[in-house]
Amino acid sequence: MDEIIRHELQLGLACFFMGILLMALYDVLRIFRRVIRHNIIAVSLEDIIFWIICMISAFELLRVMNQGIFRYSVVMMAGAGMSLYHVLLGRYAVPFIAKMLNNVKKLLKKVLKKCNSILTEPIKKAIVKLYRHFRERLRERKKKLEEDGSVSQREKE
């Protein structure tokens, strides 16, 4: 009898921690959505993939620990783990981490914009200089051809 109780306790704890793990995974997804905006199709696909992962992990846990037998106590323990995680950590961690990552994203955008202007400014100046040089050379060549009379009336226009 002692062995059965120990097995039930292990199963319940495994389901409880699986609930915590799945909720933490969903919070990672929520943070990702707050940092990188998504359209409704992307959000729906992400949710479908997440729920498929949940289904597979729950099925595998039941298959390994309980010979595939479904019990409502398993669902209740997973739900308790999810609820406890959300109340104690998830509710506060998601907005905080998302805000930190958004601030890092803004800072990186500023740094990259500054680096981009520092790196591209000499290239822009070189291109402008080359353009002016070739434009001047083309004007000189056109003038020379007009003076020689090599240019037809149609090409002048």
C-alpha positions in Angstrom: 0.0 0.0 0.0 2.9 2.3 0.8 4.2 1.9 -2.8 0.9 3.0 -4.3 0.7 6.1 -2.2 4.3 7.0 -3.1 3.6 6.5 -6.8 0.5 8.7 -6.6 2.5 11.4 -4.8 5.2 11.3 -7.4 2.6 11.5 -10.2 0.9 14.4 -8.5 4.2 16.3 -8.0 5.3 15.6 -11.6 2.1 17.0 -12.9 2.3 20.0 -10.6 5.8 20.8 -11.8 4.8 20.2 -15.4 2.1 22.8 -14.9 4.7 25.3 -13.6 7.0 24.5 -16.5 4.2 24.9 -19.1 3.1 28.2 -17.6 6.7 29.4 -17.6 7.0 28.4 -21.3 3.8 30.3 -22.1 5.2 33.4 -20.2 8.2 33.2 -22.5 5.9 33.3 -25.4 4.0 36.3 -23.9 7.2 38.2 -23.4 8.2 37.5 -26.9 4.9 38.9 -28.1 5.3 42.0 -26.1 8.8 42.6 -27.4 8.2 41.7 -31.1 4.7 42.7 -32.2 2.7 40.0 -34.0 -0.4 39.9 -36.2 -3.3 37.7 -35.3 -2.2 34.9 -37.6 1.2 34.6 -36.0 -0.3 34.7 -32.5 -2.8 31.9 -33.5 0.0 29.7 -34.9 2.1 30.2 -31.8 -0.8 29.3 -29.6 -1.6 26.1 -31.7 2.1 25.1 -31.5 2.2 25.8 -27.7 -1.0 23.7 -27.1 0.4 20.8 -29.2 3.5 20.9 -27.0 1.3 20.9 -23.9 -0.7 18.0 -25.2 2.4 15.9 -26.1 4.1 16.6 -22.8 1.0 15.7 -20.8 0.4 12.6 -22.8 4.0 11.5 -22.4 4.0 12.2 -18.7 0.9 10.0 -18.3 2.3 7.3 -20.6 5.5 7.0 -18.6 4.2 7.5 -15.1 0.7 6.1 -15.2 0.5 3.6 -18.2 -1.4 6.2 -20.1 -4.4 6.2 -17.7 -6.1 9.7 -17.6 -7.1 11.0 -14.2 -8.8 14.2 -13.2 -6.4 14.6 -10.3 -3.6 14.9 -12.8 -5.3 17.8 -14.5 -6.1 19.4 -11.2 -2.4 19.2 -10.1 -1.2 20.6 -13.4 -3.8 23.4 -13.1 -2.6 24.1 -9.5 1.0 24.4 -10.6 0.0 26.8 -13.4 -2.1 28.9 -11.1 0.5 29.0 -8.3 3.2 30.0 -10.8 1.0 32.7 -12.4 0.0 34.2 -9.0 3.5 34.2 -7.5 5.8 34.9 -10.4 4.2 35.1 -13.9 1.9 38.1 -13.2 4.9 40.3 -12.2 7.7 38.8 -14.3 6.1 39.1 -17.7 5.6 42.9 -17.7 8.9 43.5 -16.0 11.0 41.4 -18.3 9.1 42.7 -21.4 9.8 46.3 -20.3 13.5 45.6 -19.8 13.8 43.9 -23.2 11.9 46.7 -24.9 14.3 49.2 -23.3 17.3 47.2 -24.5 15.7 47.1 -28.0 15.3 50.9 -28.0 18.9 51.3 -26.9 20.2 48.9 -29.5 18.2 50.8 -32.2 19.8 54.1 -31.2 23.3 52.6 -31.1 22.8 50.9 -34.5 21.4 54.1 -36.0 24.4 56.0 -34.7 26.9 53.3 -35.9 25.1 53.2 -39.2 25.5 56.9 -39.7 29.2 56.9 -38.6 29.9 54.0 -41.0 27.9 55.1 -44.0 28.8 58.8 -43.9 32.3 58.3 -45.5 30.8 56.1 -48.1 28.1 58.6 -48.9 30.7 61.4 -49.3 32.8 59.2 -51.6 29.8 58.3 -53.8 28.9 62.0 -54.1 32.4 62.9 -54.9 32.6 60.2 -57.6 29.3 61.3 -59.0 30.4 64.9 -59.3 33.7 63.9 -60.8 32.0 61.7 -63.5 29.3 64.3 -64.2 32.0 66.9 -64.8 33.9 64.6 -67.1 30.8 63.9 -69.1 30.0 67.6 -69.5 33.6 68.2 -70.7 33.3 65.3 -73.1 30.0 66.6 -74.4 31.3 70.1 -74.9 34.4 68.8 -76.7 32.2 66.7 -79.1 29.9 69.6 -79.7 32.8 71.8 -80.6 34.2 69.2 -83.0 30.8 68.8 -84.6 30.7 65.1 -83.9 27.4 65.3 -82.1 24.3 65.2 -84.3 21.4 67.6 -83.7 19.3 64.8 -82.3 21.9 63.9 -79.6 22.2 67.6 -78.5 18.6 67.6 -77.5 
